[in-house]
Amino acid sequence: MIPIVTVCTERLLLRPFLMTDAEAVHRLAGSKDVAAGTFLPHPLDRQAAQDWIGERLKNHAAGTGVTFAITLPESAAVIGSIGMDIVVEHEQGRLSYWLGIAYWNRGYGTESVTAMMDYGFNNLKLHRIYAPHFHTNPASGRVLQKVGMTHEGRLREHYLRFGQRIDVELYGMVRDDVVQRRQPVTGRNVS
Ligand SMILES: CC(C)(COP(=O)(O)OP(=O)(O)OC[C@H]1O[C@@H](n2cnc3c(N)ncnc32)[C@H](O)[C@@H]1OP(=O)(O)O)[C@@H](O)C(=O)NCCC(=O)NCCS
């Protein structure tokens, strides 16, 4: 069972998704530019957004994943999502994340991935965290470089997305790579 926590970073509050976030998910993740770097359903109507949140909550309950809504503490606005699929047997997590377009290029992606990695290594005691990103999505690769992940290789024509075969760049980090380069984030239990 993965405990329900919120994670505070310098500028963000990461908290579990609520069904009432479906409108924000529809509005932000419904954009094709956001969907293009991910496997988010597209188009993403309100029902699909609800289903997407429901799937995240189900995975959390089953212990196979954890996903946080990325929110701005001052307004409580949802601006994106950061999640990890977890394979307990291998103590590994696979990152996925997106932000609404209006919030790109302000460092929020890097801040969220950093927090999720701290949470994965420190709280969930994972051994390995990795992230594949589409070769066509250099901003995501830059985020993974900035958080200190290692580029582990390219998977040629690995995925088919919107009718295009896409090379995938694989980034990863194992526990031994984690140097004490930053303070652990504050995670606190929620009742
Ligand atoms: C990927 C994503 C989460 C990045 O979030 P973000 O908050 O913009 O990321 P940051 O601001 O922390 O960092 C972005 C970096 O990419 C760089 N960047 C942005 N566009 C770029 C481009 N076209 N080519 C190269 N670098 C680019 C920025 O300059 C910045 O690097 P810098 O700090 O060295 O200048 C966001 O673009 C997004 O949600 N995209 C759609 C969904 C998606 O692709 N998710 C990832 C799935 S693997």
PDBQT file of the ligand as one rigid body, heavy atoms in Angstrom, charges set to zero:
ROOT
HETATM    1  C1  LIG A 201       8.129  18.224 -20.837  1.00  0.00    +0.000 C 
HETATM    2  C2  LIG A 201       7.534  19.288 -19.920  1.00  0.00    +0.000 C 
HETATM    3  C3  LIG A 201       6.889  18.613 -18.714  1.00  0.00    +0.000 C 
HETATM    4  C4  LIG A 201       8.670  20.198 -19.448  1.00  0.00    +0.000 C 
HETATM    5  O1  LIG A 201       8.175  21.009 -18.413  1.00  0.00    +0.000 OA
HETATM    6  P1  LIG A 201       8.769  22.462 -18.130  1.00  0.00    +0.000 P 
HETATM    7  O2  LIG A 201       8.210  22.935 -16.862  1.00  0.00    +0.000 OA
HETATM    8  O3  LIG A 201       8.593  23.311 -19.344  1.00  0.00    +0.000 OA
HETATM    9  O4  LIG A 201      10.315  22.108 -17.941  1.00  0.00    +0.000 OA
HETATM   10  P2  LIG A 201      11.434  23.068 -17.325  1.00  0.00    +0.000 P 
HETATM   11  O5  LIG A 201      11.003  24.487 -17.459  1.00  0.00    +0.000 OA
HETATM   12  O6  LIG A 201      11.771  22.566 -15.995  1.00  0.00    +0.000 OA
HETATM   13  O7  LIG A 201      12.657  22.764 -18.296  1.00  0.00    +0.000 OA
HETATM   14  C5  LIG A 201      12.477  22.791 -19.689  1.00  0.00    +0.000 C 
HETATM   15  C6  LIG A 201      13.835  22.818 -20.373  1.00  0.00    +0.000 C 
HETATM   16  O8  LIG A 201      13.682  22.430 -21.727  1.00  0.00    +0.000 OA
HETATM   17  C7  LIG A 201      14.193  23.449 -22.552  1.00  0.00    +0.000 C 
HETATM   18  N1  LIG A 201      13.430  23.446 -23.776  1.00  0.00    +0.000 N 
HETATM   19  C8  LIG A 201      12.166  23.847 -23.972  1.00  0.00    +0.000 A 
HETATM   20  N2  LIG A 201      11.825  23.657 -25.260  1.00  0.00    +0.000 NA
HETATM   21  C9  LIG A 201      12.897  23.102 -25.865  1.00  0.00    +0.000 A 
HETATM   22  C10 LIG A 201      13.167  22.680 -27.202  1.00  0.00    +0.000 A 
HETATM   23  N3  LIG A 201      12.255  22.757 -28.168  1.00  0.00    +0.000 N 
HETATM   24  N4  LIG A 201      14.373  22.157 -27.468  1.00  0.00    +0.000 NA
HETATM   25  C11 LIG A 201      15.322  22.057 -26.517  1.00  0.00    +0.000 A 
HETATM   26  N5  LIG A 201      15.125  22.441 -25.212  1.00  0.00    +0.000 NA
HETATM   27  C12 LIG A 201      13.924  22.963 -24.921  1.00  0.00    +0.000 A 
HETATM   28  C13 LIG A 201      14.040  24.710 -21.749  1.00  0.00    +0.000 C 
HETATM   29  O9  LIG A 201      14.877  25.736 -22.233  1.00  0.00    +0.000 OA
HETATM   30  C14 LIG A 201      14.448  24.198 -20.370  1.00  0.00    +0.000 C 
HETATM   31  O10 LIG A 201      15.835  23.993 -20.272  1.00  0.00    +0.000 OA
HETATM   32  P3  LIG A 201      16.795  25.097 -19.554  1.00  0.00    +0.000 P 
HETATM   33  O11 LIG A 201      16.303  25.262 -18.145  1.00  0.00    +0.000 OA
HETATM   34  O12 LIG A 201      18.163  24.478 -19.643  1.00  0.00    +0.000 OA
HETATM   35  O13 LIG A 201      16.665  26.364 -20.343  1.00  0.00    +0.000 OA
HETATM   36  C15 LIG A 201       6.462  20.148 -20.660  1.00  0.00    +0.000 C 
HETATM   37  O14 LIG A 201       7.050  20.664 -21.820  1.00  0.00    +0.000 OA
HETATM   38  C16 LIG A 201       5.235  19.353 -21.046  1.00  0.00    +0.000 C 
HETATM   39  O15 LIG A 201       4.332  19.189 -20.253  1.00  0.00    +0.000 OA
HETATM   40  N6  LIG A 201       5.194  18.846 -22.302  1.00  0.00    +0.000 N 
HETATM   41  C17 LIG A 201       4.023  18.071 -22.768  1.00  0.00    +0.000 C 
HETATM   42  C18 LIG A 201       3.907  16.737 -22.068  1.00  0.00    +0.000 C 
HETATM   43  C19 LIG A 201       5.195  15.949 -22.167  1.00  0.00    +0.000 C 
HETATM   44  O16 LIG A 201       5.842  15.951 -23.190  1.00  0.00    +0.000 OA
HETATM   45  N7  LIG A 201       5.540  15.241 -21.087  1.00  0.00    +0.000 N 
HETATM   46  C20 LIG A 201       6.760  14.479 -21.021  1.00  0.00    +0.000 C 
HETATM   47  C21 LIG A 201       6.536  13.056 -21.363  1.00  0.00    +0.000 C 
HETATM   48  S1  LIG A 201       8.065  12.138 -21.356  1.00  0.00    +0.000 SA
ENDROOT
TORSDOF 0
